[in-house]
Amino acid sequence: MSIFLPLHGKTALVTGVSRRRGIGFAVALKLASLGANVVIHHHRPHDLDLPWGGDDLDALRAEVRAHLTEGAQFADVPADLSDPSAIPTLIATAAAIAGKLDILVCNHAKSGDDGSILDMTAERLSTFYDVNTRSTLLLTTEFAQLRAPRSDMPRRPGDRIVGTKPYSEAQGHVFWMTSGQIHGAMQGEVAYAASKAALAGVTATVASELLELGIVLNTINPGPVNTGYMDPETTDRSLEEIDQYIATTPFGRVGVPQDPAELIGWLATPQGSWMVGQVLTTDGGFGL
């Protein structure tokens, strides 16, 4: 019996894969199960500063490897993405695993140490922007350069990227992650919401440019997903009102990491490649 592996021979880089409770881990497992070579990125010091703490990276690596299909390759790369100089190395390392890089999932994020508008400082805003927004854009730049025609001519505002259309299939996939700020207030999380709103806001612009190179970009809002921050023993917030609200929602539960991972897995295949430049919410009806 043959097994359908739509990502066989493709290589995926998933950032922010440092905890088995995380969305990035679920995405890495999904892409591996579809046949992809998988490269994961992590920055453990970020987790160690948060209530839910770090994970056993050896166990995490072992689980990702266990989901690989026959012949698929695996690598993991630690990097602090608040440092722009780490980004070209990360992309180059991922591309070198199998000679190319086909899928980029920018799942990494800074969270915690946020506050209300009364708590904002230049340093706090910059810290969130550097990790959540700037590094995502720079990772996408490096990924796109792998497929861009070489040119020494500087581009002016308004100039279009010129590729080699038409494309019979997607030449690559990029996924960004946004948050619930597109549907309502996120009180007490101003810096995080601002950094993620920037990605949602520029999705159409960057997607239009990438499509000239045959690269498909979509941004995913996974809705409320419990990655540990809603567990009483590891939360960083009051859960009483949250639990009452969740009981009123269509499924009566928040998401699990596998929920957005299934969407990303499908979008990364040829069957999902006609979906382009969208900010997609997968939230089990929370928006209703």
C-alpha positions, 0 to 999 in steps of 0.5 A: 500500500502506497502512502501519500506524502505530498511534501516528500523531498521538500525541506521545512524550517519551523522556528520556535520549536522548543516545547512539546506543548507548543504550536511549532512542535505540532507543526514540525510533526505534521510536516514530518508526517507529510514527508518533509525534511524538517529543520527546527529552530529554538531559543531555550533561554526565552522559555526559562524566563517564563512560568511554563519553563523549558522542555527536554530538548533531547526528548523533543528532538527524538519525537520529531525524528520519530515522525520523519518518513523514510529517508527524510532528514532532520536538524535543529539550530539554536539561535536568538532571533533578536540578533539580526546577524543570526538570521542569514546563518539560520536560513543557510543552515536549513537550506544546506540540509538537502540543498534547498529550502521549500517551507518557512514557518515563522512560529517563534514569538516573544511573550511575557513581560508585557503590559497595558498602554500605561506600562509601555516603554521604548525598550519594551516595544522594541524588544517585542518588535525585534523578535516578533516582527523584524526577525519574521520579515528578515527571515522571509527576506533571506528565504525569498533571496534563495529564489530571487534573480540576481540583480545589482540594480537598486529598487525604488519605492513602487518598483515591482519584483520581476520573477519568471512567471508563469508557475505551474506550482508554488515555488515555496511557502511562507507562514507567519503567525499573528494573534487575536488582535485582529478580532478584538482587544488584548488588554494588558498585551499591548507590545505583543499585539502591536508586534503581531498586528504589524505582520497581519497588516503587511501580509497582503503587500509582502504576499503580492511581492513574493508571488512574483517569485512563485512563493506563497505567503499566508498568515495564521491566527491560531486563536486561543491555544493552550500551550501551557499558559492556561494551566493553573500551575504555569499560567501568567494570568488570572484564569477565573474569567477566562474559564467562564468565557470558554464555557460559552464558546461553540466547542467549550474548549480552547484549541490544541497545537494540532489544530493550527498545525493541521491547517498549516500542513494542508496549506503547505501542500500543492492542494492548499497552494491556491490560498495566497496572501490571507490572514486566516483564523482557525479558532473553532468558532471563538470569533462567533 
